[in-house]
Every structure is written in structure tokens, then in C-alpha cells.
Amino acid sequence: MTKGKVYFVGAGPGDEGLITVKGQTAIEKADIILYDRLLNPKLLEAATLGCELIYCGKTPYTNGISQGEINELLVSNALAGHRVVRLKGGDPAVFGRVGEEAETLNDKGIPFEIIPGVTSGIAAAMYAGVPVTHRDYGRSFAMVTGHDRTKKDIDWKGLVHSIDTVAFYMGVTNLPYIRENMISNGKPGNTPVLVIQWGTYGRQETVEGTLDDIVERVRERSLQNPAITLVGDIISLRGKLQWFDKKPLYGQQFLVARTGTAKSSLAESLLELGGDVIEFPKWMTAKVKIEENQLLSFLLYDRILFTSPESVHGFLDLLTEYAIDFRRISSKLYVLSRKSKMVLQQRGLMAELKSEMEEAGTLLVIGDRSKDQRDPAHGDGDYFQSIDKFVDERFLEILPRMLEGKAVDTVLFSNRHSVDVLMQYGNKADMDVEELLNHASIGVIGKSTGRRLEEFGFSLDMMPKEPSVEQMVALIAKRNVF
């Protein structure tokens, strides 16, 4: 059997947009992904349905999966002919053990590539408003591990006298030791210090102080790892260069109940405004089988109603597969959402919303769920499932890890189905949905969604006057009640 290959990929520090293009491509082509705790799990959504996802994370002071077991997984899967991605938070070459793991592969004659990533010490600092170098404040920069096993090996005198700015990785627990050694080796007690927890995420939290008082300030705020501790005069620039924590939704965590496979415009808008956004669940699609004659018969209906963007894509892709010209569609087309309307427009077809649908004529409802799951509110016409849409259950075990670090402030529902989905799959993922909804603010887009939520015994906190993503985002930004 032909040997496979291993790709060591830096996932960046947290903001999913910081993945490199080459790293993203490696994820998309992987057969197996071994991923760490500190990367953003949303990056895994780019993997194919057939890709096996293996969690290799370790939490502080717990062993988890051993390094030897990780090495063995890399070797055995590559020897089995698989394309393996070892996905690491930040940059794999900066305290990511890529040297140890790649050396093991080299000893076995297994080919590998190393794809760098954005390292936390630089990215977290910049998201906190501090460049790590500046010709007036800092011309040298060092990255140092803050773990116990290496602290005796640190050249403290060299750090203090030769380096202007130092980033300590994962050093919160050892912060008293770091302070003591920096000061005892000549660093002034009034030297600025910045501790950045969950850097580049919307949940990022920053404590600023000096070597003299930083330990007490961090203790007061209860900051924990993962965190970067930055030491140096360059931190004095922060007042002029802060940008991330000035975004209107900075520090707020949202859970968006998702019902589609496409990127959520709601989630993207919240991210752009600085929010920390989790989308759940993750959806996948698969083709359905149909005879050409049956497909042609659908073109004879007077009206066609599409229930989702996926149902539009599924139907039009089937027409393309059988080389049926879209111009043969004489039916009047209707949709349930503006998103579906836009999808049709992008493929050269015009549609109206269901609220404008005429009652006369034969009706075909085209959906993405089986007939027994059909919503009666869609109408009394015939029904066709143009695509099979289903929840990717690999992400059920990932959800609890996505909720680490900060409680959800707001849960958002875009339609009735999104309420049912969160209730069903949240419980499957061992998430206490009732507890979540009782302690978070709840927003809905549309009255029917609000009524569905109330049927489950929950009351909503906000609903825009007009049922649109734009109005929902504007309402959230305006309220600022968190």
C-alpha cells in the first residue's frame, strides 16, 4: 500500500479568519484530522463528511492522550495510506511539538509538510492593541514558554538585559515566579505587563498592570490559561492602538441555532461587530435519487414553493445533472425566506415570498426533509425532497468544548425549525438547553418563531419589528444590555 502523508497545520490562535489559505486547503482535503484543544473547532467544519476527526487535546494538569499515542496515530494512519492533518493551535513550530512529531515520521520514512500558522504571542498582543516591535519602544522580541518544566532553563538575565518585549505562553499559573525572576534580574517593577486570555476570540479578556501588581490584578479577575503574558515598555502604546475591544459586541458570546448549510449572515455580522459566535448544529447534504421523467413532471406545476436554500440547490442541481434547461420552468416560483430568493436570483430565476403566493393552481412544495417531517404550514400541494439535509453528529461531542471559557450571553433563533433543532440536538450533545435558555437573553426573527419558543415554555427578550437579519443585528447592537 502507498504511504500517506502528514500535514502539520497551524490553525492560528482563535479567530477562524486567521487560518492560512494553505492550511484551509489541507483541512478540506484531509482523510483524518488530529486536532488540539486550543484551536477554534469551527475550522473543522471545512472537513469532508468522510473525514475522521480525532481529539488530541490536553487540559492543564491532566494527561489526556499521551504524546506517544499521538505519534503512533500519525504513523499508523499515514502507513495505512491516509492523508493526515495534525491541526495545532497557533503555529506548530512555536511550542507545538512539531519537531518531536515530525522527527518520528522521518524515522519511519513517512513524508510530511509543515504549514505555519499565526502564533498567539503576536496575534493576541495585536488584538489587545500592542505591536510586539516598534522602533521607539521595542526592537527585539522573545517568545518563552511559561510551563513548570522549563522555567529553570530560562536565561532570565539575558531576557531582562537583551530583549525589549517578552511573550510568555501559558504562564498564568507561574506568573508569581515570572515576576520574581524578571525583577530580581534587573527589570524595573514599574515595567508594563499585559495578560491576555483567549486572545483573538470575542471572549478575549485583558488585564493590564506592572510587574509590581500584575499578579494581584490577574487574581482579582480570575484569569486562567490559555493566556499570553506580555512584558515590555511597548505596552504603553496600547491606549492609542486598541481596536478589537472597541467593537460594539466585544466580550459577548452568542449561540446561533442553525438550520442551513450555508454561512450564516447573522453569525458573520455578529463576528464583524466583535461578538464571539457559536453556530450549532452543523449541517451536511447528500444527493437524492430520482428518475428523469419524474423530474420533468415537476415542471408542469403552476406553482413551486422552495422551503430552504438547500432545497433550491438540490432541485436545480438535479436539472443540471439531467441537462434540463432551466428555461423549461414555467411555474411561478415562491420561497419561504429572502435567503432562498437570493439563491434563485444567483442562478438566474426570480421568485416571490410565500406571503405573496396566489392560491390558484397546482402546487409543488420542494423541501430538504423527508415527507413525514414536512411542515403543514408550507401548504397542501404535492411534496418532493430535492436533497437530503442532516446534522453532522461528529460535532455533537465538540459543542461542549466550544462552550468552554465563557457563558453564552444570547441565543438567537431565525425560524421555527431552529427552535426544534436546538432542543433536539442540544440535548443530544449533552448540553442543558433549559439551563442555557433560562440564563441567556433570547432573540428571534419573526413572530412564528417566538410562538414556537413560547410553546416550549420560554419567553423571548427581543424581536425586531421587521423579520430580517439586518434588523436583528441592529437591535442587538442598540440594546447593548449585556
Disulfide bonds with the S-S distance in Angstrom:
none
